[in-house]
């Protein structure tokens, strides 16, 4: 493919060297195969020109071996390598996994023993031992709720374990999600750690993800007598007689927030923070129906109307939205630490302790030398200290 006219445009000069638009794009450090935006290149231009100027100054003044400039060059190369790994290897892997998981929902039950971040090894061992006992009881047929009541920690008067509503990608902490999605239906995990403590989890069921539904409702609070029941059925009869939805909402609903928006309460699915009984009721409504029959929840009575069902004009649009959602989760970060952690988690690594110890000894032998004056260990330049399989 030939170059465009813009590629030949000079965007900067360092000494007698002209920097073209094509060179700037080629050296853009994100490592992305996507075309960088004008804003990306505008931000990168002064950094790249400064880098080129320092290299030229080093060459002209005979300081090409200067340790400070070499260190800066290595830092630049290292950062570019991290960016390349993130963009070319890690992002596609993380996205493919996130997308696959987003197609499913899991029904889980867990036993949780809270263990603090500063817990002793004895406390950790005790928690794991109890969870192994709980696992044996579940496998022997003891009721889940009974095991949960016996073993799970209690906070605020409520068990920290128990039944969990349907989850999909990005809905819970990464460690829990990784274990749950790795199970077969009916399989019970070994003990594992999250920020909340140690768990075992049973995968009760998995299914295709239920699309979110844009939902409106008429709502009447529960009263403990027949008043609320009578009022919601009065609203239902008004709709059945042909009255306009908006008029019925305006006259009958007791949800002030949604009343201002024609009863609209938003997108409802298991991935939003709605009670499971409401999610299940909304999911059971035929979208082609004008409205539902009255439904009783823990809050009162509802008549639901499905305004839209989640869909996408193309797979590309869905991918863009999923990528945006992925970036909002802890499962993906644009940082060097994330790159290393991801590689260590997903790929088995090998640490070359002999080489590491040799390098440590070499550093100690130079402990009276300033860092900038330490010579490069030429005999160790090709020695691996860590590798990913």
C-alpha positions in Angstrom: 0.0 0.0 0.0 1.4 3.4 -0.9 1.9 6.2 1.5 -0.6 9.0 1.7 0.4 12.7 1.2 0.0 13.2 5.0 2.7 10.6 5.7 5.3 12.7 4.0 4.4 15.8 6.0 7.2 17.0 8.2 5.9 17.4 11.8 9.2 18.3 13.5 12.9 18.7 13.1 15.7 17.5 15.3 19.1 18.9 14.2 19.1 18.3 10.4 16.8 15.3 10.7 13.2 15.8 9.6 10.5 13.8 11.4 7.6 12.9 9.2 4.1 12.1 10.0 4.7 8.5 8.9 7.7 8.2 11.3 5.7 9.6 14.2 2.9 7.1 13.6 5.4 4.2 13.2 7.0 5.0 16.6 3.8 5.8 18.5 4.4 3.8 21.7 0.9 2.3 22.2 1.8 -0.7 20.1 -1.7 -0.7 18.7 -2.6 -1.9 15.3 -5.4 0.6 15.3 -4.7 4.0 13.7 -3.9 6.5 16.4 -6.0 9.6 16.8 -4.8 13.1 16.1 -4.9 13.8 19.8 -2.8 10.7 20.5 -0.1 11.9 18.0 -0.2 15.5 19.3 0.5 14.2 22.8 3.2 11.9 21.6 5.0 14.4 19.3 6.9 16.4 22.0 7.9 13.2 23.8 9.3 11.7 20.7 11.1 14.8 19.6 12.7 15.2 23.0 13.8 11.5 22.9 15.3 12.0 19.4 17.0 15.2 20.5 18.7 13.4 23.4 19.9 10.6 21.2 21.3 13.0 18.7 23.0 15.0 21.4 24.5 11.9 22.8 25.8 10.8 19.4 27.2 14.3 18.5 29.0 14.7 21.8 30.4 11.2 21.9 28.2 10.2 24.9 26.4 7.3 23.3 27.6 5.1 26.1 26.4 7.6 28.8 24.6 5.6 31.5 21.9 8.1 32.1 20.9 8.3 28.4 21.2 4.5 28.1 18.9 4.1 31.1 16.4 6.5 29.6 16.5 4.6 26.3 16.0 1.3 28.1 13.1 2.8 30.0 11.5 4.0 26.7 12.0 0.6 25.2 10.6 -1.2 28.2 7.5 1.0 28.3 7.0 0.3 24.6 7.3 -3.4 25.3 4.7 -3.3 28.0 2.4 -1.3 25.8 2.9 -3.8 23.0 2.1 -6.8 25.3 -0.9 -5.0 26.6 -2.4 -4.1 23.3 -1.3 -7.0 21.1 -1.5 -10.0 23.5 -3.3 -9.2 26.7 -6.2 -7.1 25.6 -7.4 -9.7 23.0 -7.0 -12.5 25.5 -8.8 -10.6 28.2 -11.6 -9.5 25.8 -12.2 -12.9 24.3 -12.6 -14.4 27.8 -14.8 -11.5 29.0 -17.0 -11.8 25.8 -17.4 -15.6 26.2 -18.4 -15.2 29.8 -20.8 -12.4 29.0 -22.8 -14.9 26.9 -23.6 -16.9 30.0 -25.1 -16.6 33.5 -24.2 -18.7 36.4 -26.2 -19.7 39.5 -23.9 -20.3 42.5 -24.0 -21.1 46.2 -21.1 -20.4 48.4 -19.8 -20.9 51.9 -17.7 -18.0 53.1 -15.4 -17.7 56.1 -14.2 -14.1 56.6 -10.5 -13.8 57.0 -8.9 -10.4 57.5 -5.9 -9.1 55.4 -3.6 -9.4 58.4 -4.7 -12.9 59.4 -2.1 -15.3 60.7 -1.2 -18.5 58.9 -2.9 -20.4 61.7 -6.2 -18.5 61.1 -5.9 -19.1 57.4 -5.3 -22.8 57.9 -8.2 -23.0 60.3 -10.6 -21.4 57.7 -9.4 -23.7 55.0 -9.9 -26.8 57.3 -13.4 -25.7 58.1 -14.2 -25.2 54.4 -12.9 -28.7 53.6 -15.2 -30.0 56.3 -18.1 -28.1 54.8 -17.3 -29.5 51.4 -17.4 -33.0 52.7 -20.8 -32.4 54.3 -22.3 -31.0 51.1 -20.9 -33.9 49.1 -22.5 -36.3 51.6 -25.9 -34.8 51.0 -26.3 -32.3 53.9 -28.6 -29.4 52.9 -26.8 -26.3 51.6 -28.6 -23.9 53.9 -27.7 -26.1 56.9 -24.0 -26.1 55.9 -24.1 -22.4 55.3 -25.6 -21.7 58.7 -23.0 -23.9 60.4 -19.8 -22.7 58.7 -20.2 -19.2 57.0 -19.3 -16.1 58.9 -22.1 -13.8 60.1 -22.0 -10.0 59.6 -24.7 -7.6 60.6 -26.8 -10.6 61.8 -26.8 -12.2 58.3 -24.8 -15.0 56.8 -22.0 -13.9 54.5 -22.5 -17.1 52.4 -25.5 -18.6 50.8 -27.4 -18.4 47.5 -26.1 -15.8 44.9 -28.4 -14.5 42.2 -27.4 -15.2 38.6 -24.0 -13.6 37.7 -22.3 -12.9 34.4 -18.9 -11.4 33.4 -17.8 -8.5 35.6 -20.5 -8.9 38.2 -18.4 -10.2 41.0 -14.7 -10.1 42.1 -12.3 -11.7 39.6 -11.1 -14.5 41.9 -14.7 -15.7 42.5 -15.6 -15.4 38.8 -12.6 -17.3 37.7 -13.4 -20.2 40.0 -17.1 -20.2 39.2 -16.7 -20.1 35.4 -14.2 -23.0 35.7 -16.7 -25.4 37.2 -19.1 -27.8 35.7 -22.8 -27.8 36.8 -23.0 -29.6 40.1 -19.3 -29.3 40.8 -18.0 -27.9 44.1 -14.8 -26.0 44.3 -11.9 -26.3 46.6 -11.3 -23.5 49.1 -10.1 -20.3 47.5 -9.4 -16.7 48.6 -11.0 -13.4 47.7 -10.8 -10.0 49.4 -13.7 -11.1 51.6 -12.1 -14.2 52.9 -12.1 -17.9 51.9 -14.9 -19.6 50.0 -16.1 -22.8 48.5 -18.6 -22.4 45.7 -21.1 -24.8 44.1 -22.1 -24.2 40.5 -25.9 -24.9 40.6 -26.7 -24.0 37.0 -25.5 -22.1 33.9 -27.5 -20.8 31.0 -27.5 -18.3 28.2 -27.4 -14.8 29.5 -30.9 -13.1 29.8 -30.9 -9.9 27.8 -31.6 -6.7 29.9 -35.0 -5.2 29.5 -35.8 -1.5 29.5 -38.7 -1.4 31.9 -41.5 0.9 33.2 -43.9 0.2 36.0 -46.9 1.3 38.0 -46.0 0.8 41.6 -48.1 0.6 44.8 -46.4 0.1 48.2 -47.5 -2.8 50.3 -49.7 -1.9 53.2 -50.3 -5.1 55.1 -54.0 -5.0 54.3 -56.0 -5.1 51.0 -55.6 -1.4 50.3 -52.5 -1.8 48.0 -54.0 -4.9 46.3 -57.2 -3.1 45.6 -55.3 0.0 44.2 -53.0 -2.0 41.8 -56.0 -3.9 40.4 -57.8 -0.6 40.0 -54.8 0.6 37.9 -54.9 -2.7 36.0 -58.6 -2.2 35.2 -57.9 1.3 34.0 -55.3 0.0 31.5 -57.7 -2.8 30.4 -60.4 -0.3 29.7 -58.0 1.4 27.3 -56.7 4.3 29.3 -53.3 5.6 28.3 -50.3 4.2 30.2 -48.9 7.6 31.0 -52.2 8.8 32.5 -52.5 5.7 34.7 -48.9 6.1 35.9 -49.5 9.8 36.7 -52.7 9.0 38.6 -51.8 5.7 40.3 -48.1 5.1 40.8 -46.4 5.7 44.2 -42.9 5.7 42.8 -42.1 9.4 42.6 -38.8 8.9 40.9 -40.1 6.9 37.9 -43.4 8.9 37.8 -41.4 11.9 36.3 -40.3 9.6 33.5 -43.6 7.9 32.5 -42.9 5.1 34.9 -39.5 4.3 33.5 -37.2 2.5 36.0 -34.4 1.6 33.6 -32.7 -1.5 32.3 -33.3 -4.6 34.4 -31.3 -7.8 34.4 -29.4 -9.9 36.9 -26.3 -7.8 36.2 -28.0 -4.6 37.6 -28.7 -4.1 41.3 -32.3 -5.2 41.4 -33.9 -7.8 43.7 -34.0 -11.2 42.1 -37.8 -11.5 42.4 -38.2 -8.3 40.3 -35.7 -9.4 37.7 -37.4 -12.8 37.4 -40.8 -11.1 37.1 -39.6 -8.7 34.4 -37.9 -11.6 32.5 -41.1 -13.5 32.5 -43.1 -10.8 30.8 -43.8 -11.3 27.1 -42.2 -8.2 25.4 -45.1 -8.2 22.9 -47.6 -7.7 25.7 -48.7 -4.1 26.2 -48.2 -4.5 30.0 -48.1 -7.3 32.6 -50.6 -8.5 35.1 -50.1 -7.2 38.7 -47.0 -8.7 40.4 -46.3 -8.7 44.1 -42.7 -8.1 45.2 -41.0 -7.6 48.6 -41.8 -3.9 48.2 -45.4 -3.9 47.1 -47.3 -4.4 43.8 -46.2 -3.6 40.2 -47.5 -3.6 36.7 -44.6 -3.9 34.3 -44.2 -2.6 30.7 -41.3 -3.7 28.6 -40.2 -0.8 26.5 -37.2 -2.5 24.8 -35.1 -5.7 24.9 -31.3 -5.4 24.8 -30.0 -5.9 21.3 -27.2 -4.6 19.1 -27.2 -3.4 15.5 -24.0 -5.4 14.8 -21.4 -7.6 16.4 -18.9 -4.8 16.1 -21.1 -2.4 18.1 -21.5 -5.1 20.8 -17.8 -5.7 20.9 -17.1 -2.0 21.4 -19.6 -1.8 24.3 -18.2 -5.0 25.9 -14.6 -3.6 25.6 -15.8 -0.4 27.3 -17.4 -2.5 30.0 -14.3 -4.6 30.4 -12.2 -1.5 31.0 -14.5 -0.5 33.8 -13.9 -3.7 35.7 -10.8 -4.7 37.7 -10.1 -7.4 35.1 -8.3 -5.0 32.8 -6.0 -2.1 33.6 -3.5 -0.2 31.4 -0.6 -0.5 33.8 2.7 -2.3 33.9 1.8 -4.1 37.1 -1.4 -5.4 35.4 0.7 -6.8 32.5 3.0 -8.7 34.8 0.1 -10.0 37.0 -1.9 -11.1 34.0 1.0 -13.0 32.5 1.7 -14.7 35.8 -1.9 -15.7 36.2 -2.6 -16.9 32.7 0.7 -18.5 31.8 2.9 -20.7 33.8 6.2 -18.9 34.6 9.7 -20.1 35.3 12.0 -18.3 37.6 15.8 -18.9 37.0 17.0 -18.6 40.6 20.6 -19.4 39.7 20.8 -16.5 37.3 19.0 -14.2 39.8 21.4 -15.1 42.6 24.3 -14.5 40.2 23.0 -11.1 39.3 22.4 -10.3 43.0 26.0 -11.2 43.8 27.2 -9.0 40.9 25.2 -6.0 42.3 26.6 -6.5 45.8 30.1 -6.5 44.4 29.4 -3.0 43.1 27.7 -1.7 46.3 30.2 1.1 46.7 29.7 2.3 43.1 27.0 4.9 42.2 24.3 3.4 40.0 25.2 5.6 37.0 28.8 4.4 37.1 28.0 0.6 37.4 29.3 -1.1 34.2 27.0 -3.3 32.1 27.5 -7.0 33.1 28.3 -8.2 29.6 28.6 -11.8 30.7 25.0 -11.7 31.9 23.3 -9.9 29.1 21.7 -13.0 27.6 20.8 -14.7 30.9 17.1 -15.2 31.6 15.8 -14.5 35.1 12.1 -15.2 34.3 10.1 -16.5 31.4 6.5 -17.1 30.6 5.5 -20.4 28.9 
